[in-house]
Structures are given as structure tokens and as C-alpha cells.
Amino acid sequence: MNKIIPVTTEYLSPSRSIEILNLARFEESKQVYVYNFEGNHFRIFESLVDLILFFEIGKEPLAAFDSESDLDEYLNQIPIGHGKKPLNLKLNYLYRDGANYKQFGYVVFANPDFITPLKASEQLRQKLISNEFFVPQEWKLPRLQYHPYDPEIDHEWHEFEEFEWTEEGVTDKRDFKEFLEGIEKGYEI
């Protein structure tokens, strides 16, 4: 987790500001620039040049968020240093058979739109069966049933646990948005 150290805040108007933050983790650090528009839209830039280009020609920011909590979550997790990678989204899920034996797994999606784990969870829950379950093969995800199928205790449903940001490499060729657009809500019981 990064340590967020405020450097300065410049007010462009009462409802618009630019905040310079130093993000530090271990011996590495980096500066970012946050443009705060009316306290409900935040844009992050990695350099002062990028910030100026945003105002002059509309260059897109590194990331944009609609809530301060999403911004803070991102700033706490953003990679720092030379070997930095973009933050991907990790979908954690599990299979629980009728005897309550559990098998855990995950899939990592590219996240070029910087969707937060909270927003990803909200969007996925709309497609889950009873806000919790899904059939992985219908969504082209790996099944977590590693033992031979036993009709007395086995079924197809898997449980969604959570999304989290990760620096791990992607394990699915779809990015998160493609994945979400390509799946349909499962049948209800």
C-alpha cells in the first residue's frame, strides 16, 4: 500500500483545484497531479506536461474517478517505480460442493479503463444469480471442480467472492469491459 503525502494544493476557482501528491512505497516514490473538479470528478496525471496538455488540447488523463473513495483506493494501489505495470482486476471466486468442501480460483483481466474493484463488483452483481452465483462455463471461465462429478453433492454453480487490484499478469484474453459485455445474467431459482 502506498503512503500518500500531500505536497501542495492550488485552487483554480473555489470548486476546482490541482493537488500535487507524492506517493511512496518502500524506497520508491512518484509524484502525481490530481485535478479536482467540483469535488465529484477527479483526474490523475503522471506529469505536469500531461496536465497542461489536458487543459490545452484535451489530452486524456492517466485515470479518472467520480468519487474520492475510488480515487483514494487507486492512489493506494498504483504501482510505483521503473518496473511498474498497469493495475489489472482479479476476479476471485470459489466452488463449494454440497458437503461444503471449497475450491478457490481466480481470473485476472486487463483493466485499461481503471475500473475500481468496488465498481467492478457492483457491475458484476447485476449479472449474478441471486447476487452471488454463476455458472463459469457460461461465462468462459474455468470450472473449479477438480474431483470427479458426484451427483449427490456436486452442482454447476460457483460463488463470486470479490474483485481486487493486482499487478499480476492477465490470465484471460478479454479485458474487464469485454468480459462484462460478453456475459449474461444466469437464471434465477
Z-matrix of the N, CA and C atoms (Angstrom, degrees):
N
C 1 1.437
C 2 1.525 1 108.41
N 3 1.326 2 116.16 1 136.90
C 4 1.454 3 121.63 2 -178.67
C 5 1.522 4 111.19 3 -80.12
N 6 1.304 5 115.16 4 149.51
C 7 1.454 6 121.09 5 169.93
C 8 1.520 7 106.09 6 -93.90
N 9 1.333 8 117.47 7 127.28
C 10 1.456 9 122.46 8 -177.89
C 11 1.526 10 108.06 9 -101.23
N 12 1.346 11 115.72 10 117.30
C 13 1.459 12 121.12 11 -177.37
C 14 1.535 13 108.34 12 -115.97
N 15 1.339 14 118.02 13 110.13
C 16 1.467 15 119.67 14 177.83
C 17 1.528 16 110.27 15 -65.82
N 18 1.336 17 116.35 16 133.21
C 19 1.454 18 121.47 17 178.19
C 20 1.526 19 109.42 18 -98.56
N 21 1.325 20 116.79 19 -54.31
C 22 1.459 21 121.07 20 178.28
C 23 1.521 22 109.76 21 -161.43
N 24 1.328 23 115.62 22 160.61
C 25 1.452 24 122.53 23 174.64
C 26 1.521 25 108.38 24 -130.17
N 27 1.324 26 116.27 25 126.58
C 28 1.462 27 122.45 26 177.54
C 29 1.520 28 107.89 27 -112.39
N 30 1.327 29 116.48 28 127.67
C 31 1.459 30 121.22 29 179.69
C 32 1.517 31 110.16 30 -94.95
N 33 1.338 32 116.56 31 120.43
C 34 1.456 33 121.93 32 175.99
C 35 1.526 34 110.03 33 -82.59
N 36 1.313 35 116.03 34 -32.01
C 37 1.461 36 124.76 35 174.89
C 38 1.532 37 105.10 36 -158.31
N 39 1.335 38 118.86 37 173.34
C 40 1.466 39 118.87 38 179.98
C 41 1.533 40 114.15 39 -57.91
N 42 1.331 41 117.47 40 -24.69
C 43 1.469 42 119.52 41 -176.97
C 44 1.528 43 113.62 42 -112.34
N 45 1.336 44 117.70 43 7.99
C 46 1.463 45 120.72 44 179.99
C 47 1.521 46 109.53 45 -136.90
N 48 1.326 47 114.07 46 131.95
C 49 1.468 48 117.81 47 -179.52
C 50 1.518 49 110.84 48 -144.16
N 51 1.315 50 114.75 49 162.84
C 52 1.460 51 122.62 50 172.70
C 53 1.515 52 106.16 51 -122.94
N 54 1.316 53 115.31 52 122.78
C 55 1.456 54 120.91 53 -179.40
C 56 1.529 55 108.43 54 -112.42
N 57 1.308 56 115.82 55 131.66
C 58 1.462 57 120.77 56 175.34
C 59 1.522 58 106.90 57 -100.90
N 60 1.333 59 115.29 58 125.04
C 61 1.463 60 121.47 59 -178.14
C 62 1.518 61 109.54 60 -121.88
N 63 1.300 62 115.86 61 143.74
C 64 1.456 63 121.50 62 171.83
C 65 1.525 64 106.72 63 -105.37
N 66 1.312 65 116.93 64 123.21
C 67 1.458 66 122.14 65 177.56
C 68 1.520 67 107.83 66 -102.54
N 69 1.314 68 117.04 67 129.38
C 70 1.461 69 120.57 68 -177.33
C 71 1.523 70 110.60 69 -131.13
N 72 1.317 71 114.38 70 140.24
C 73 1.467 72 121.88 71 174.08
C 74 1.518 73 106.85 72 -147.15
N 75 1.320 74 115.77 73 120.80
C 76 1.462 75 122.12 74 -175.36
C 77 1.527 76 109.04 75 55.99
N 78 1.332 77 118.95 76 -124.33
C 79 1.463 78 119.91 77 -179.64
C 80 1.513 79 113.04 78 -96.29
N 81 1.314 80 118.33 79 2.25
C 82 1.460 81 121.03 80 -178.16
C 83 1.522 82 110.39 81 -101.71
N 84 1.330 83 115.50 82 149.42
C 85 1.456 84 119.65 83 176.03
C 86 1.517 85 109.44 84 -149.91
N 87 1.310 86 115.49 85 163.06
C 88 1.450 87 121.32 86 176.30
C 89 1.511 88 108.45 87 -155.40
N 90 1.324 89 115.14 88 151.95
C 91 1.451 90 120.70 89 178.58
C 92 1.513 91 109.31 90 -101.88
N 93 1.328 92 116.20 91 140.72
C 94 1.458 93 121.76 92 173.72
C 95 1.521 94 108.26 93 -130.55
N 96 1.328 95 114.34 94 158.27
C 97 1.449 96 122.07 95 -179.50
C 98 1.525 97 107.74 96 -118.62
N 99 1.338 98 116.52 97 126.61
C 100 1.461 99 121.02 98 -178.04
C 101 1.519 100 108.59 99 -114.94
N 102 1.325 101 115.33 100 118.70
C 103 1.461 102 121.36 101 174.69
C 104 1.521 103 107.18 102 -92.34
N 105 1.323 104 116.28 103 118.22
C 106 1.467 105 123.51 104 -177.24
C 107 1.524 106 107.55 105 -104.36
N 108 1.318 107 116.63 106 113.21
C 109 1.456 108 121.97 107 179.57
C 110 1.530 109 109.01 108 -104.92
N 111 1.317 110 116.30 109 105.86
C 112 1.467 111 124.47 110 176.06
C 113 1.528 112 113.89 111 59.73
N 114 1.300 113 117.75 112 21.56
C 115 1.456 114 121.10 113 176.03
C 116 1.509 115 115.26 114 71.58
N 117 1.344 116 116.94 115 7.39
C 118 1.466 117 117.94 116 179.53
C 119 1.530 118 113.23 117 -135.04
N 120 1.327 119 116.91 118 7.03
C 121 1.464 120 119.37 119 172.35
C 122 1.527 121 107.72 120 -145.22
N 123 1.322 122 115.81 121 125.28
C 124 1.460 123 121.99 122 -174.00
C 125 1.518 124 109.10 123 -124.10
N 126 1.336 125 116.09 124 131.27
C 127 1.456 126 122.16 125 176.78
C 128 1.527 127 108.31 126 -119.17
N 129 1.336 128 116.00 127 136.15
C 130 1.465 129 121.56 128 -177.11
C 131 1.527 130 109.33 129 -110.95
N 132 1.336 131 115.55 130 133.82
C 133 1.460 132 122.00 131 178.18
C 134 1.523 133 108.70 132 -125.89
N 135 1.342 134 115.89 133 142.77
C 136 1.465 135 120.26 134 -179.22
C 137 1.518 136 113.03 135 -85.12
N 138 1.334 137 117.64 136 -16.97
C 139 1.460 138 119.53 137 -179.69
C 140 1.518 139 110.24 138 -144.97
N 141 1.311 140 114.77 139 160.71
C 142 1.459 141 120.85 140 177.29
C 143 1.528 142 110.31 141 -65.45
N 144 1.323 143 116.72 142 -34.57
C 145 1.467 144 121.23 143 177.98
C 146 1.532 145 109.93 144 -61.89
N 147 1.343 146 117.21 145 -45.05
C 148 1.467 147 120.55 146 178.35
C 149 1.525 148 111.08 147 -60.92
N 150 1.318 149 117.29 148 -39.77
C 151 1.460 150 121.70 149 178.47
C 152 1.528 151 110.73 150 -63.26
N 153 1.323 152 116.84 151 -45.01
C 154 1.467 153 121.02 152 179.16
C 155 1.526 154 110.40 153 -63.86
N 156 1.344 155 116.78 154 -42.07
C 157 1.470 156 120.21 155 178.66
C 158 1.528 157 111.57 156 -64.35
N 159 1.328 158 117.64 157 -30.20
C 160 1.463 159 120.93 158 175.61
C 161 1.527 160 109.66 159 -62.35
N 162 1.319 161 116.59 160 -46.39
C 163 1.465 162 120.04 161 -179.11
C 164 1.526 163 112.11 162 -72.22
N 165 1.336 164 117.80 163 -34.44
C 166 1.458 165 120.37 164 -176.52
C 167 1.522 166 113.91 165 -81.64
N 168 1.323 167 117.21 166 -45.22
C 169 1.472 168 119.21 167 -174.67
C 170 1.529 169 113.64 168 -127.68
N 171 1.330 170 117.20 169 5.23
C 172 1.467 171 120.06 170 177.38
C 173 1.517 172 114.74 171 79.03
N 174 1.348 173 118.00 172 24.22
C 175 1.468 174 120.58 173 177.82
C 176 1.526 175 109.65 174 -57.63
N 177 1.314 176 116.12 175 135.73
C 178 1.462 177 121.37 176 -177.49
C 179 1.524 178 111.35 177 -67.36
N 180 1.335 179 117.05 178 145.31
C 181 1.468 180 120.29 179 177.88
C 182 1.524 181 111.62 180 -76.31
N 183 1.330 182 115.92 181 169.61
C 184 1.454 183 121.87 182 174.69
C 185 1.524 184 109.95 183 -59.91
N 186 1.347 185 115.25 184 -43.50
C 187 1.468 186 121.01 185 179.26
C 188 1.518 187 108.29 186 -155.72
N 189 1.334 188 115.93 187 158.06
C 190 1.468 189 121.38 188 177.97
C 191 1.523 190 108.59 189 -139.70
N 192 1.344 191 116.18 190 142.57
C 193 1.460 192 121.66 191 -177.53
C 194 1.519 193 110.00 192 -137.89
N 195 1.323 194 116.02 193 151.95
C 196 1.463 195 122.16 194 -178.93
C 197 1.515 196 113.20 195 -103.24
N 198 1.314 197 117.58 196 4.87
C 199 1.466 198 119.39 197 176.56
C 200 1.526 199 108.79 198 -146.88
N 201 1.311 200 114.99 199 150.87
C 202 1.457 201 120.09 200 -179.75
C 203 1.523 202 111.61 201 -67.59
N 204 1.329 203 116.77 202 -32.02
C 205 1.469 204 119.16 203 179.10
C 206 1.531 205 111.09 204 -66.90
N 207 1.347 206 117.53 205 -38.90
C 208 1.466 207 120.46 206 176.29
C 209 1.524 208 110.50 207 -65.33
N 210 1.324 209 116.52 208 -40.92
C 211 1.467 210 121.37 209 177.06
C 212 1.522 211 110.54 210 -59.92
N 213 1.330 212 116.95 211 -49.22
C 214 1.465 213 120.97 212 -178.96
C 215 1.528 214 111.47 213 -61.33
N 216 1.323 215 116.31 214 -41.72
C 217 1.465 216 120.16 215 179.43
C 218 1.527 217 110.20 216 -61.36
N 219 1.328 218 116.34 217 -42.83
C 220 1.461 219 120.73 218 179.12
C 221 1.530 220 110.95 219 -65.02
N 222 1.336 221 117.23 220 -46.88
C 223 1.462 222 120.85 221 -178.64
C 224 1.523 223 111.83 222 -62.40
N 225 1.317 224 117.61 223 -32.39
C 226 1.462 225 120.87 224 177.72
C 227 1.521 226 112.35 225 -69.12
N 228 1.335 227 117.35 226 -25.71
C 229 1.460 228 121.03 227 -173.16
C 230 1.522 229 115.02 228 -108.60
N 231 1.327 230 119.13 229 -15.47
C 232 1.464 231 121.46 230 -173.79
C 233 1.531 232 110.56 231 -56.35
N 234 1.324 233 117.72 232 133.86
C 235 1.468 234 120.52 233 179.29
C 236 1.520 235 111.44 234 -66.23
N 237 1.313 236 115.40 235 145.17
C 238 1.458 237 122.58 236 -179.47
C 239 1.519 238 108.07 237 -123.24
N 240 1.313 239 117.64 238 144.20
C 241 1.463 240 121.15 239 173.01
C 242 1.503 241 113.24 240 106.77
N 243 1.326 242 113.74 241 -176.85
C 244 1.460 243 120.85 242 -173.03
C 245 1.523 244 112.68 243 -72.44
N 246 1.315 245 117.97 244 -33.41
C 247 1.457 246 120.72 245 -177.72
C 248 1.512 247 112.91 246 -90.66
N 249 1.329 248 116.77 247 23.85
C 250 1.463 249 119.54 248 -174.01
C 251 1.523 250 111.64 249 -66.21
N 252 1.295 251 114.99 250 145.35
C 253 1.455 252 123.28 251 176.63
C 254 1.525 253 107.00 252 -125.89
N 255 1.326 254 117.96 253 157.91
C 256 1.462 255 118.26 254 176.17
C 257 1.525 256 110.27 255 -67.16
N 258 1.303 257 116.01 256 152.46
C 259 1.461 258 120.10 257 178.28
C 260 1.524 259 109.65 258 -78.23
N 261 1.310 260 115.82 259 120.62
C 262 1.455 261 121.51 260 177.31
C 263 1.521 262 109.05 261 -94.64
N 264 1.328 263 116.16 262 169.23
C 265 1.464 264 121.42 263 177.14
C 266 1.517 265 109.67 264 -105.57
N 267 1.317 266 115.63 265 127.90
C 268 1.463 267 122.31 266 179.54
C 269 1.524 268 108.25 267 -105.44
N 270 1.333 269 115.98 268 119.96
C 271 1.463 270 122.74 269 176.99
C 272 1.523 271 107.56 270 -93.40
N 273 1.325 272 117.02 271 112.19
C 274 1.463 273 122.55 272 178.01
C 275 1.525 274 108.71 273 -97.20
N 276 1.323 275 115.52 274 132.01
C 277 1.462 276 119.80 275 178.17
C 278 1.518 277 109.78 276 -148.51
N 279 1.335 278 115.65 277 171.09
C 280 1.456 279 119.50 278 -177.54
C 281 1.517 280 111.21 279 -146.44
N 282 1.313 281 114.71 280 159.59
C 283 1.455 282 121.99 281 172.11
C 284 1.518 283 106.69 282 -114.44
N 285 1.347 284 116.12 283 130.06
C 286 1.464 285 122.06 284 178.60
C 287 1.531 286 106.52 285 -124.42
N 288 1.327 287 116.56 286 116.44
C 289 1.462 288 118.67 287 -179.49
C 290 1.527 289 110.53 288 -81.86
N 291 1.312 290 116.03 289 177.04
C 292 1.459 291 121.39 290 -177.25
C 293 1.516 292 113.81 291 -63.40
N 294 1.315 293 118.34 292 -18.39
C 295 1.462 294 122.07 293 176.80
C 296 1.530 295 110.95 294 -93.95
N 297 1.333 296 117.22 295 7.65
C 298 1.461 297 125.80 296 177.37
C 299 1.532 298 113.38 297 70.13
N 300 1.347 299 117.15 298 22.10
C 301 1.460 300 119.65 299 171.06
C 302 1.519 301 107.58 300 -80.72
N 303 1.331 302 116.19 301 137.53
C 304 1.460 303 120.51 302 -174.35
C 305 1.521 304 110.75 303 -116.80
N 306 1.327 305 114.00 304 144.50
C 307 1.458 306 121.99 305 173.67
C 308 1.525 307 106.55 306 -131.30
N 309 1.323 308 116.56 307 127.52
C 310 1.456 309 122.23 308 -173.64
C 311 1.519 310 111.11 309 -104.98
N 312 1.317 311 115.37 310 150.14
C 313 1.462 312 120.53 311 177.65
C 314 1.511 313 110.60 312 -158.78
N 315 1.320 314 114.86 313 174.90
C 316 1.466 315 119.83 314 179.08
C 317 1.517 316 109.70 315 -156.24
N 318 1.328 317 114.58 316 162.92
C 319 1.452 318 123.44 317 174.04
C 320 1.528 319 106.02 318 -135.15
N 321 1.338 320 116.82 319 139.13
C 322 1.464 321 120.96 320 179.34
C 323 1.521 322 108.63 321 -110.64
N 324 1.345 323 114.76 322 125.77
C 325 1.462 324 122.02 323 179.11
C 326 1.527 325 110.01 324 -109.16
N 327 1.320 326 116.70 325 145.49
C 328 1.465 327 120.69 326 170.10
C 329 1.531 328 107.05 327 -63.39
N 330 1.320 329 115.58 328 150.55
C 331 1.470 330 120.37 329 -175.67
C 332 1.534 331 110.09 330 -134.91
N 333 1.342 332 117.69 331 62.83
C 334 1.465 333 119.30 332 -176.47
C 335 1.526 334 113.59 333 -66.21
N 336 1.329 335 118.17 334 -18.90
C 337 1.466 336 121.41 335 -179.29
C 338 1.526 337 112.61 336 -91.86
N 339 1.336 338 117.84 337 4.27
C 340 1.466 339 123.42 338 178.48
C 341 1.527 340 112.01 339 53.97
N 342 1.320 341 116.46 340 44.36
C 343 1.462 342 121.06 341 176.96
C 344 1.522 343 107.55 342 -74.29
N 345 1.317 344 116.98 343 132.09
C 346 1.460 345 120.52 344 -178.49
C 347 1.529 346 109.81 345 -75.32
N 348 1.325 347 117.62 346 156.13
C 349 1.461 348 119.86 347 176.67
C 350 1.526 349 112.64 348 -56.89
N 351 1.323 350 117.75 349 -37.25
C 352 1.467 351 120.86 350 179.00
C 353 1.525 352 111.15 351 -63.55
N 354 1.332 353 117.47 352 -47.66
C 355 1.464 354 120.71 353 179.00
C 356 1.528 355 111.02 354 -65.46
N 357 1.325 356 117.16 355 -39.33
C 358 1.466 357 120.74 356 178.22
C 359 1.525 358 109.90 357 -61.23
N 360 1.329 359 117.28 358 -42.61
C 361 1.464 360 121.41 359 178.61
C 362 1.524 361 111.03 360 -63.39
N 363 1.335 362 116.70 361 -43.44
C 364 1.468 363 120.63 362 179.14
C 365 1.524 364 110.53 363 -60.79
N 366 1.326 365 116.98 364 -43.30
C 367 1.460 366 120.70 365 -178.65
C 368 1.527 367 111.38 366 -68.59
N 369 1.329 368 117.13 367 -38.86
C 370 1.459 369 119.84 368 -179.15
C 371 1.526 370 111.70 369 -71.79
N 372 1.319 371 117.78 370 -37.64
C 373 1.467 372 120.92 371 -178.30
C 374 1.524 373 112.40 372 -56.94
N 375 1.323 374 117.46 373 -29.15
C 376 1.460 375 121.01 374 178.63
C 377 1.525 376 111.76 375 -66.08
N 378 1.320 377 117.14 376 -19.15
C 379 1.469 378 121.14 377 -177.37
C 380 1.524 379 112.63 378 -106.54
N 381 1.322 380 117.02 379 -0.81
C 382 1.461 381 121.00 380 -179.26
C 383 1.527 382 111.37 381 -84.94
N 384 1.296 383 115.97 382 155.04
C 385 1.453 384 122.41 383 173.51
C 386 1.527 385 106.78 384 -77.86
N 387 1.302 386 117.65 385 121.83
C 388 1.466 387 122.95 386 -178.12
C 389 1.531 388 112.37 387 53.29
N 390 1.332 389 116.48 388 36.95
C 391 1.470 390 123.50 389 179.05
C 392 1.523 391 114.58 390 59.44
N 393 1.326 392 118.25 391 17.20
C 394 1.461 393 119.70 392 -172.65
C 395 1.523 394 114.37 393 -145.40
N 396 1.323 395 118.94 394 -35.53
C 397 1.458 396 121.96 395 -168.17
C 398 1.525 397 112.80 396 -111.86
N 399 1.337 398 115.07 397 156.87
C 400 1.460 399 122.13 398 174.18
C 401 1.522 400 108.22 399 -157.16
N 402 1.331 401 114.94 400 162.00
C 403 1.460 402 121.66 401 175.19
C 404 1.525 403 106.30 402 -104.24
N 405 1.332 404 117.98 403 111.10
C 406 1.464 405 120.36 404 -170.16
C 407 1.526 406 114.89 405 -60.73
N 408 1.315 407 118.57 406 -37.70
C 409 1.459 408 118.88 407 -178.28
C 410 1.524 409 111.95 408 -66.22
N 411 1.352 410 118.12 409 -25.39
C 412 1.460 411 120.59 410 176.21
C 413 1.527 412 111.10 411 -70.63
N 414 1.322 413 117.84 412 -22.99
C 415 1.465 414 122.97 413 -179.87
C 416 1.526 415 111.61 414 -106.45
N 417 1.340 416 116.84 415 9.20
C 418 1.470 417 123.30 416 -179.16
C 419 1.530 418 111.63 417 59.96
N 420 1.322 419 115.31 418 42.34
C 421 1.465 420 122.21 419 175.03
C 422 1.526 421 108.34 420 -113.12
N 423 1.315 422 117.80 421 154.83
C 424 1.465 423 120.10 422 179.68
C 425 1.535 424 112.32 423 -67.09
N 426 1.329 425 114.85 424 137.36
C 427 1.465 426 120.37 425 172.08
C 428 1.517 427 108.12 426 -74.29
N 429 1.314 428 116.18 427 148.09
C 430 1.460 429 120.55 428 -179.29
C 431 1.528 430 112.15 429 -106.30
N 432 1.310 431 117.55 430 13.50
C 433 1.464 432 121.11 431 177.29
C 434 1.526 433 108.20 432 -86.73
N 435 1.330 434 115.84 433 100.56
C 436 1.452 435 120.18 434 -175.45
C 437 1.526 436 113.37 435 -92.68
N 438 1.321 437 117.27 436 -12.67
C 439 1.457 438 121.27 437 -178.51
C 440 1.525 439 109.28 438 -101.09
N 441 1.325 440 117.88 439 159.28
C 442 1.465 441 120.00 440 178.43
C 443 1.538 442 110.89 441 -56.19
N 444 1.315 443 115.64 442 142.15
C 445 1.460 444 122.31 443 -177.38
C 446 1.523 445 110.45 444 -63.17
N 447 1.324 446 116.59 445 127.44
C 448 1.463 447 123.75 446 177.11
C 449 1.528 448 107.00 447 -119.31
N 450 1.347 449 118.17 448 107.84
C 451 1.467 450 120.39 449 -175.42
C 452 1.535 451 113.47 450 -61.53
N 453 1.314 452 117.47 451 -16.01
C 454 1.464 453 120.25 452 178.27
C 455 1.529 454 112.33 453 -71.96
N 456 1.341 455 116.79 454 -32.24
C 457 1.469 456 118.87 455 -175.65
C 458 1.533 457 114.34 456 -129.16
N 459 1.316 458 118.91 457 -9.97
C 460 1.461 459 120.64 458 -174.83
C 461 1.527 460 112.46 459 -98.56
N 462 1.313 461 115.34 460 157.39
C 463 1.464 462 124.73 461 178.01
C 464 1.518 463 107.22 462 -153.44
N 465 1.324 464 118.17 463 -178.61
C 466 1.466 465 122.03 464 -176.95
C 467 1.528 466 113.42 465 -94.46
N 468 1.304 467 119.09 466 -20.81
C 469 1.459 468 121.70 467 -170.52
C 470 1.524 469 112.82 468 -73.01
N 471 1.323 470 114.78 469 138.36
C 472 1.457 471 123.46 470 173.56
C 473 1.523 472 107.79 471 -116.71
N 474 1.330 473 117.14 472 159.20
C 475 1.468 474 121.61 473 -177.33
C 476 1.515 475 110.65 474 -108.21
N 477 1.326 476 115.84 475 132.75
C 478 1.453 477 121.57 476 173.20
C 479 1.523 478 107.69 477 -76.99
N 480 1.354 479 117.12 478 133.49
C 481 1.462 480 121.26 479 176.87
C 482 1.521 481 110.74 480 -102.23
N 483 1.344 482 116.51 481 -64.87
C 484 1.463 483 119.91 482 -176.69
C 485 1.513 484 110.24 483 -169.48
N 486 1.326 485 114.87 484 167.44
C 487 1.457 486 122.49 485 166.79
C 488 1.513 487 107.10 486 -106.52
N 489 1.321 488 116.23 487 151.26
C 490 1.452 489 120.86 488 172.32
C 491 1.518 490 108.36 489 -147.03
N 492 1.335 491 115.32 490 153.76
C 493 1.457 492 119.85 491 173.85
C 494 1.511 493 108.40 492 -75.41
N 495 1.336 494 116.13 493 144.92
C 496 1.449 495 120.38 494 179.72
C 497 1.526 496 110.03 495 -149.42
N 498 1.313 497 115.60 496 152.95
C 499 1.463 498 121.63 497 172.65
C 500 1.527 499 110.25 498 -94.83
N 501 1.329 500 117.11 499 -0.85
C 502 1.464 501 120.90 500 178.17
C 503 1.523 502 109.77 501 -62.49
N 504 1.324 503 116.13 502 152.56
C 505 1.460 504 121.32 503 178.58
C 506 1.522 505 111.47 504 -69.10
N 507 1.315 506 115.91 505 156.55
C 508 1.457 507 120.80 506 -179.08
C 509 1.526 508 110.08 507 -68.36
N 510 1.325 509 115.49 508 145.71
C 511 1.456 510 121.35 509 177.63
C 512 1.524 511 111.82 510 -115.88
N 513 1.334 512 116.73 511 -4.17
C 514 1.462 513 122.72 512 179.38
C 515 1.522 514 107.25 513 -128.00
N 516 1.325 515 117.22 514 136.03
C 517 1.471 516 120.12 515 -175.96
C 518 1.525 517 112.83 516 -68.78
N 519 1.330 518 118.51 517 -18.26
C 520 1.464 519 121.63 518 178.96
C 521 1.523 520 109.45 519 -83.43
N 522 1.342 521 116.50 520 144.89
C 523 1.454 522 117.18 521 169.04
C 524 1.526 523 106.97 522 -82.09
N 525 1.337 524 117.61 523 172.34
C 526 1.459 525 119.77 524 -173.74
C 527 1.519 526 112.26 525 -59.43
N 528 1.316 527 117.21 526 -42.53
C 529 1.468 528 120.56 527 -178.30
C 530 1.527 529 110.81 528 -62.70
N 531 1.339 530 117.55 529 -43.58
C 532 1.470 531 121.24 530 177.69
C 533 1.525 532 110.35 531 -61.99
N 534 1.323 533 116.30 532 -43.07
C 535 1.462 534 120.83 533 178.40
C 536 1.524 535 110.29 534 -58.20
N 537 1.337 536 116.64 535 -50.25
C 538 1.457 537 121.27 536 -176.80
C 539 1.527 538 111.81 537 -63.14
N 540 1.333 539 117.02 538 -41.12
C 541 1.466 540 120.52 539 179.65
C 542 1.526 541 112.08 540 -69.40
N 543 1.329 542 117.32 541 -25.35
C 544 1.454 543 121.25 542 -176.22
C 545 1.519 544 115.06 543 -89.95
N 546 1.321 545 118.17 544 -1.50
C 547 1.471 546 119.43 545 -178.34
C 548 1.520 547 110.33 546 -110.92
N 549 1.320 548 114.40 547 154.39
C 550 1.461 549 120.34 548 178.06
C 551 1.519 550 109.58 549 -120.68
N 552 1.309 551 114.95 550 155.46
C 553 1.460 552 120.76 551 179.20
C 554 1.518 553 109.74 552 -62.96
N 555 1.314 554 116.27 553 137.99
C 556 1.455 555 121.20 554 178.44
C 557 1.523 556 110.54 555 -75.05
N 558 1.316 557 116.02 556 165.43
C 559 1.462 558 120.73 557 179.81
C 560 1.532 559 110.13 558 -69.74
N 561 1.284 560 116.12 559 147.78
C 562 1.478 561 120.98 560 179.01
C 563 1.520 562 109.98 561 -91.20
N 564 1.328 563 115.44 562 157.32
C 565 1.468 564 119.08 563 177.48
C 566 1.509 565 110.12 564 -95.40
